[in-house]
């Protein structure tokens, strides 16, 4: 039987604090928003919407 995969990723200290803050207050760059718009457009064209 296969063993379960363990991710092993544990954030501690400042890293954990920064990650939690980002999850609660995400930021979006103009480049990131444009990328999402393109992906949505491509998905709609491919009939994946």
C-alpha positions in Angstrom: 0.0 0.0 0.0 1.3 3.5 -0.9 2.3 5.8 1.9 0.5 9.2 2.1 2.4 12.2 0.8 3.5 14.6 3.5 3.9 18.2 2.4 6.3 19.2 5.1 5.5 22.9 4.6 5.2 24.7 7.9 5.3 28.5 8.1 6.6 29.9 11.3 7.2 33.3 12.8 7.3 36.3 10.4 6.6 34.0 7.4 3.4 32.7 9.0 2.3 36.2 10.0 2.9 37.7 6.6 1.0 34.8 4.9 -2.0 35.1 7.2 -2.0 38.9 6.6 -2.0 38.4 2.8 -4.8 35.9 3.0 -6.9 38.4 5.0 -5.9 41.4 2.8 -4.9 40.1 -0.6 -3.4 42.5 -3.1 -3.8 42.5 -6.9 -1.3 44.0 -9.3 -2.5 45.4 -12.6 -0.5 42.6 -14.4 -2.1 39.9 -12.3 -5.6 41.2 -13.0 -4.8 41.3 -16.7 -3.6 37.8 -16.6 -6.8 36.6 -14.9 -8.9 38.5 -17.6 -6.9 36.7 -20.3 -7.4 33.4 -18.7 -11.2 34.0 -18.3 -11.4 35.0 -22.0 -9.5 32.0 -23.1 -11.7 29.7 -21.0 -14.8 31.2 -22.4 -13.5 30.8 -26.0 -12.7 27.1 -25.3 -16.1 26.5 -23.8 -14.8 25.9 -20.3 -16.8 28.7 -18.6 
